[in-house]
Amino acid sequence: MTAGQTETRRRDQVEELCAAAVRALSGDPALHFRARRLHRGREPLPLHAPHLRQSADDDLPSSRGIADGMALRLTVSDAALHRGLCPDDPAERGIFELLEQFRVESLPPPELPGMRRNLRLRHLRWSLEFHRSGLTETTRGLTLYTVAQICRSRITGEPVVEETEDLIEATRFALAPSLGHDLAGLRRHRTDQEAFAGHALGIARKVGALLAGAERDAEDDGDPTDPRFSLLIDFDASHGEQIPSATAGTSRTLAGSGAAYRAYTTAYDREQRASDLVRPELLAGLRERLDHRVGRQGVGPGRLARDLKAVLAEPARDGWDGGQEEGHLDGRTLAQLISSPTERRIFRTERIQPVADTLVTFLIDCSGSMAAHAEPVAALVDLFARSIELAGASCEVLGFTTGGWNGARPARDWRRAGRPRHPGRLNERLHLVFKDADTPWRRARPDLAALLKADLFREGIDGEAVAWACDRMRARAETRRILLVLSDGSPMDSATTLANDPHYLDEHLRETVLRQENTVEIRGVGVGLDLSPFYRRSRVLDTSVTSGYAPFRDVLGLLTRG
């Protein structure tokens, strides 16, 4: 296993352990972490304090401190009361939120001493990160940091961070006359949220006024969007934002009447090599554009191949190594044993090698809305196709769309036949092969660029495409088969929906995935969308990330067994 793969697995394990801890402490089974952010179902929960922001470098104790702090906020704090008292001014609100978080962190259950230790370790780590980032070198940063240190110390009864104690002493002395009364009240009323809030508001308003009236030094006149300030501000900027989810209703036609899914006619259905639909000159230009995008991504195929091999390869017998000093007695060396009794290299051992006997198929939704994501999706698939081949596995890249809009020729035939009820699928299916499993990536390079041809993107009939891709996979000899479906929405063909019911294609996709999962591991890769209504295992892909390894790490996570 490579270092990158080991680190990815470690982060996943830490995240799952922390999620389990939050669920156990809060009693809420809907809580889970996604992209290092706590969610309830599909809704991200607010980050009430800067030290609750998780990073990829956090170790288990630090991550547990974050999880314990979040769990206490959910169980000890009255959210409705807090919202009603929260000030509107951003600076005052930030301090008020922070003080409430410190209050709940001072109230861990006495039977859980490890929780108090985790919270202290997390606060210590955040404090040192803040200080070493250079933010305490500014008047504004030092003031806010000092307020955080003295307030937490007073509320919890724990000492301030030793490394910065001398640094904050002068500012602490200057703040004492104006904050002294409210600081004493914080400790005294920490078990009474409403009484505590009165003193917290007093501190928030005094510090807010102090910051507003203070003359800023030269560094404070800099860019307020400095990313270092994410260590202190932006508590809940994304509160209320939700990852959109694919809609998946129940079809009256299929579920209600017991009728089976069908196509009105298959006479116009096609399976075609995608590059045959693009002029050679245009294809060359599209390949150049794709190469430029792949270069900007900054991901090396070698690293990705190593991580893929760690995920896909399984130990397999690969012959025998002779001339060993231990192992199985090699019958071919018996004569040597008689002639040279002292010779010890008369054994053989079985050779075990990691073998990636796996077929990975990318099935790309080529419906109209996916055209906006064509370039990042093509770059991701191109890099994966090349790296999967380097890892010793097989890769196929397929796509699905329709031959026309609004039903095309099948809808025309249906109208001529008098519009019979429940005609089934009413469009001509077009299945595209960008790269088959037997074609090496080097020869398939030009064909993959056809993904950038915008007029290939029409409508999408997902269920039939999944069945088609699975049939192709089962026809091959690989022992493990993984299908990755990249889509940005629910199945959609306007003619089929209007002539049957709005969820006719949804129901068929769900049924198809359930049926095909017996022989193929099917995963959903939602392009800016949660595909969990259709796929048991899925990830959301952020195509706005134009460089770096993060999108590839997300897809790698789907390739693990389970």
Residue pairs with C-beta under 8 A, 6 or more apart in sequence:
1 9
1 310
2 303
2 306
2 307
2 309
2 310
4 303
4 306
4 307
5 306
5 307
5 310
5 311
5 556
8 307
8 553
8 556
8 557
11 56
12 557
14 58
14 59
14 60
14 63
15 33
15 36
15 63
16 33
17 60
17 63
17 64
18 33
18 63
18 64
18 66
18 67
19 31
19 32
19 33
19 38
19 67
21 64
21 67
21 68
21 71
22 28
22 31
22 38
22 67
22 70
22 71
22 74
23 29
23 31
23 32
25 68
25 71
25 72
25 75
26 71
26 74
26 75
27 75
28 40
28 74
30 40
30 41
31 38
31 39
31 40
31 45
32 38
32 39
33 39
34 44
34 243
34 540
36 54
36 55
36 56
37 44
37 45
37 47
37 54
37 238
38 44
38 45
38 70
39 45
42 242
42 243
42 245
42 530
43 240
43 242
44 238
44 239
44 241
44 242
44 243
45 70
45 239
46 235
46 236
46 239
47 53
47 234
47 235
47 236
48 73
48 97
48 98
48 100
48 101
48 235
48 236
49 69
49 97
49 98
49 101
49 102
49 235
50 98
50 126
50 130
50 230
50 231
50 232
50 233
50 234
50 235
51 66
51 69
51 101
51 122
51 123
51 125
51 126
52 66
52 69
52 70
52 101
53 230
53 231
54 63
54 66
58 66
58 125
61 117
61 118
61 121
61 122
62 121
62 122
62 125
64 118
64 122
65 118
65 119
65 120
65 121
65 122
65 123
65 125
66 122
68 108
68 115
68 118
68 119
68 122
69 101
69 104
69 105
69 119
69 122
72 104
72 105
72 107
72 108
72 115
73 100
73 101
73 104
76 103
76 104
76 107
77 100
77 103
77 104
77 193
78 193
81 193
81 194
81 197
82 100
82 193
82 197
85 96
85 194
85 197
85 201
86 93
86 96
86 97
87 93
87 96
87 201
87 204
87 205
87 208
89 208
91 204
91 207
91 208
91 211
91 212
92 201
92 204
92 205
92 207
92 208
93 204
93 235
94 232
94 233
94 235
95 144
95 147
95 200
95 203
95 204
95 207
95 208
96 197
96 200
96 201
96 204
97 235
97 236
98 148
98 151
98 235
99 151
99 155
99 186
99 196
99 200
99 203
99 204
100 193
100 196
100 197
100 200
102 151
102 152
102 155
102 156
103 155
103 186
103 190
103 193
103 196
103 200
105 119
105 123
105 152
105 156
106 155
106 156
106 157
106 190
107 190
107 191
108 115
108 116
108 119
109 115
120 158
123 152
123 161
124 161
126 231
127 145
127 148
127 149
127 161
127 164
128 161
128 163
129 231
130 136
130 141
130 145
130 231
130 232
131 145
131 161
131 163
131 164
131 167
133 228
133 231
134 228
135 141
135 145
135 228
135 229
135 231
135 232
136 142
136 145
136 164
136 167
137 219
138 217
138 219
138 220
139 214
139 216
139 217
139 220
140 211
140 214
140 216
140 220
141 220
141 232
142 167
142 168
142 171
143 171
143 175
143 207
143 210
143 211
143 214
144 207
144 211
144 232
145 164
145 168
145 232
146 168
146 171
146 172
146 175
147 175
147 179
147 203
147 207
149 160
149 161
149 164
149 168
149 172
150 160
150 168
150 172
150 175
150 179
150 183
151 183
151 186
151 203
152 158
152 160
153 159
153 160
154 183
154 184
154 186
154 187
155 186
155 187
155 190
157 187
159 165
160 168
175 207
178 206
178 210
179 203
179 206
179 207
181 199
181 202
182 199
182 200
182 202
182 203
182 206
183 199
183 203
185 195
185 196
185 198
185 199
185 202
186 196
186 199
186 200
186 203
189 195
189 196
189 198
189 199
190 196
243 529
243 530
243 540
244 528
244 529
244 530
245 529
245 530
245 532
245 533
246 487
246 489
246 490
246 526
246 529
246 530
246 531
246 532
246 533
246 534
247 490
247 506
247 533
248 490
248 503
248 506
248 509
248 510
248 533
248 534
249 502
249 503
249 506
250 503
250 507
251 500
251 501
251 503
251 504
251 506
251 507
251 508
252 501
252 503
253 259
253 422
253 500
253 501
253 504
254 260
254 261
254 504
254 507
254 508
254 511
255 507
259 422
261 424
261 425
261 463
261 504
261 507
261 508
261 511
262 424
262 425
263 269
263 410
263 424
263 425
263 429
263 464
264 410
264 413
264 414
264 423
264 424
264 425
264 426
265 410
265 413
266 429
267 410
268 403
268 408
268 409
268 410
268 428
268 429
269 428
269 429
269 430
269 431
270 403
270 428
270 429
270 430
270 431
271 431
271 432
271 433
271 468
272 430
272 431
272 432
272 433
273 432
273 433
273 447
274 399
274 432
274 433
274 434
274 447
274 450
274 451
274 456
275 283
275 434
275 446
275 447
275 450
277 432
277 450
277 453
277 456
278 286
278 449
278 450
278 453
282 453
283 446
283 447
283 449
283 450
284 446
286 449
286 450
286 452
286 453
287 445
287 446
287 448
287 449
289 375
289 449
289 452
290 375
290 378
290 379
290 382
290 448
290 449
290 451
290 452
293 375
293 376
293 378
293 379
294 379
294 382
294 383
296 546
296 547
297 379
297 383
297 546
297 547
297 548
298 547
298 548
299 383
299 548
299 549
299 552
301 383
301 386
301 387
301 390
302 387
302 390
303 549
304 383
304 384
304 387
304 552
305 387
305 388
305 390
305 391
306 391
307 552
307 556
308 356
308 384
308 387
308 388
308 390
308 391
308 393
308 556
308 559
309 354
309 356
309 391
309 392
311 556
311 559
311 560
312 356
312 358
312 360
312 388
312 391
312 393
312 480
312 559
313 354
313 355
313 356
313 391
313 392
314 354
314 355
314 356
314 357
314 480
315 352
315 353
315 354
315 355
316 352
316 353
316 354
316 355
316 357
317 350
317 351
317 352
318 351
318 352
318 353
318 355
319 350
319 351
320 348
320 349
320 350
320 351
321 348
321 349
321 350
321 351
322 330
322 332
322 333
322 348
323 345
323 348
324 345
324 347
324 348
324 349
325 344
325 345
325 347
326 347
326 349
327 347
327 348
327 349
327 350
328 347
328 348
328 349
328 350
329 346
329 347
329 348
330 346
330 347
330 348
333 343
333 345
333 346
334 346
336 343
336 346
337 343
337 346
355 392
356 391
356 392
356 393
357 393
357 478
357 479
357 480
358 393
358 394
358 478
358 479
358 480
358 481
358 482
359 393
359 394
359 395
359 396
359 437
359 473
359 476
359 478
359 480
359 481
359 482
360 384
360 388
360 393
360 394
360 395
360 396
360 482
360 484
360 559
361 395
361 396
361 397
361 398
361 437
361 469
361 472
361 473
361 481
361 482
361 483
361 484
362 381
362 384
362 385
362 395
362 396
362 397
362 398
362 484
362 486
363 398
363 399
363 400
363 465
363 466
363 469
363 483
363 484
363 485
363 486
364 370
364 377
364 381
364 397
364 398
364 399
364 400
364 434
364 451
364 486
364 487
365 399
365 400
365 460
365 462
365 465
365 485
365 486
365 487
365 488
365 489
366 399
366 400
366 401
366 432
366 456
366 457
366 458
366 460
367 401
367 457
367 458
367 459
367 460
367 487
367 488
367 489
367 492
368 457
368 458
368 459
369 457
369 488
369 489
370 377
370 457
370 487
370 488
370 527
371 454
371 457
373 488
373 527
373 528
373 543
374 451
374 452
374 454
374 457
375 452
376 543
376 546
376 551
377 451
377 486
377 527
377 543
378 448
378 449
378 451
378 452
380 541
380 551
380 552
380 555
381 397
381 434
381 448
381 451
381 486
382 445
382 448
383 552
384 395
384 552
384 555
385 395
385 397
385 435
385 441
385 444
385 448
386 441
388 394
388 395
389 395
389 440
389 441
393 478
394 437
394 476
394 478
395 435
395 437
395 441
396 433
396 435
396 436
396 437
396 469
396 472
396 473
397 433
397 434
397 435
397 444
397 448
398 431
398 432
398 433
398 434
398 465
398 468
398 469
398 472
399 431
399 432
399 433
399 434
399 451
399 456
400 429
400 430
400 431
400 432
400 460
400 461
400 462
400 464
400 465
400 468
401 430
401 432
401 456
401 457
401 458
401 459
401 460
402 408
402 427
402 428
402 429
402 430
402 458
402 459
402 460
402 461
402 493
403 409
403 427
403 428
403 429
403 430
403 458
404 427
404 428
404 458
405 458
405 459
405 494
406 494
406 495
407 414
407 426
407 427
407 493
407 494
407 495
407 496
408 427
408 428
409 428
410 425
410 426
410 427
410 428
410 495
411 426
411 427
411 495
411 499
414 420
414 423
414 426
414 499
419 499
422 499
422 500
423 499
423 500
424 496
424 500
425 461
425 464
425 493
425 496
425 505
426 493
426 495
426 496
426 499
427 459
427 461
427 493
427 495
427 496
429 461
429 464
429 465
430 458
431 465
431 468
432 450
432 456
434 444
434 447
434 448
434 450
434 451
435 441
435 444
435 447
435 448
436 444
437 476
439 447
450 456
459 492
459 493
459 494
460 487
460 489
460 491
460 492
460 493
461 491
461 493
461 496
461 505
462 485
462 487
462 490
462 491
462 505
462 509
462 534
463 491
463 505
463 508
463 509
463 511
463 512
464 508
464 512
466 483
466 485
466 509
466 512
466 513
466 516
466 522
467 512
467 516
469 483
470 481
470 483
470 516
470 519
470 520
470 522
473 481
473 483
473 520
474 481
474 519
474 520
480 521
481 519
481 520
481 521
482 520
482 521
482 523
482 559
483 516
483 520
483 521
483 522
483 523
484 523
484 525
484 555
484 558
485 522
485 523
485 524
485 525
485 531
485 535
486 525
486 527
486 541
487 524
487 525
487 526
487 527
487 529
487 531
488 526
488 527
488 528
488 529
489 529
490 505
490 506
490 509
490 534
491 505
491 506
491 508
491 509
492 505
493 505
496 504
496 505
497 504
497 505
506 534
509 534
510 533
510 534
513 522
513 534
513 535
513 536
516 522
517 536
521 561
522 535
522 536
523 535
523 537
523 538
523 539
523 558
523 559
524 531
524 532
524 534
524 535
524 537
524 538
524 539
525 531
525 538
525 539
525 541
525 555
525 558
526 538
526 539
526 540
526 541
527 541
527 543
528 540
528 541
528 542
528 543
529 540
530 538
530 540
531 538
532 538
537 558
537 562
538 558
539 554
539 555
539 557
539 558
540 554
541 551
541 554
541 555
542 550
542 551
543 551
545 551
